[in-house]
Amino acid sequence: MKFFGIPLEIVHIVHYTLGMYTYISPTILSNAFGVSPSTLKRWSDKGILKSDRTRGGHRRFSISEAIRMSRNLGIPFRNPESIGLPEPILPTGISGGREPFELLHEALKAEDLHESQRIVLGLFLSGMPLVELLEDVVTPVISRLGMQWVKTHSGIASEHAATQMLLETLGTLKNLIPTAEGRVLAIGGAPAGDPYRIPTTMAALTVQDLGFKSVNLGPNLPLESLVEYARKERPRLAWLSTTSSDPMPMLQRKIHSVAEELHSLGVLLVAGGRQTGKLTRRPIPNLIEFRSLKQFRAFCERLLTPSNI
């Protein structure tokens, strides 16, 4: 049976541009990988591909779990479009020798949401490490968009539109990464006076990609609220994304007491962003600053391992 020309079982698969997280049947997923359902069953029985069960006892698979296996083991999707995913994009295969961030920048300048998602998700599906995708592709685009506005002092609406499209793209990417269960191990946001959502979103994605549960409290976050939430959840780590220069005086006045309060809760405070190195005039116990997402990821990987929790 078909619905508007689409097989009925596919109707429940939401296209990646909508950013939905969903489950699919073995038949649909085996077609996406270009393998037999029995091969898919073997992968599941061996624990290579995690599956869930319906109330009737039938296997079902999440798209995010299928992507995890594909990336980790290098098993490509033969028919990604059948589950609403774009074709993988190999960075070395881009025509004209252009860099991936140039393609993304062009798509955002053209206000083409579909194309920006195709590029980001295509690179992700090709196996590009998430932290490289965020730091080497997304971050240069953010910087270029910001620099263009600073130089011209015009086109603020276009800059905001591009930022919003990038946030939607990262939101879709978030839904394609498995979400950890259990205890919240990391929380964070951007401090009051800092309106930038993308940097703290990337920090949250970095933790999620490691397989740890995190909560992104967003921009303009009062430091008191960060401590309050830490008291409630008792995470291992709290991050601050410091991009805007506006909240710096407030941060410099409060950072000592916040670090001390978090320390009393057993929570380590980490900070990163454009203002890294300017938060304090002297080292503060229980505060670590990072200059890159790659440094942040490596630290989280060590700190949040089961043996250290």
Secondary structure, 3 states (H helix, E strand, C coil): CEECCEEHHHHCCCCHHHCCCCEECHHHHHHHHCCCHHHHHHHHHCCCCCCEECCCCCEEEEHHHHHHHHHHHCCCCCCHHHHCCCCCCCHHHCHHHCCHHHHHHHHHHCCCHHHHHHHHHHHHHCCCCHHHHHHHHHHHHHHHHHHHHHHHCCCHHHHHHHHHHHHHHHHHHHHCCCCCCCCEEEEEECECCCCCCHHHHHHHHHHHHCCCEEEECCCCECHHHHHHHHHHHCCCEEEEECCCCCCHHHHHHHHHHHHHHHHHCCCEEEEECCCCCCCCCCCCCCEEEECCHHHHHHHHHHHCCHHHC
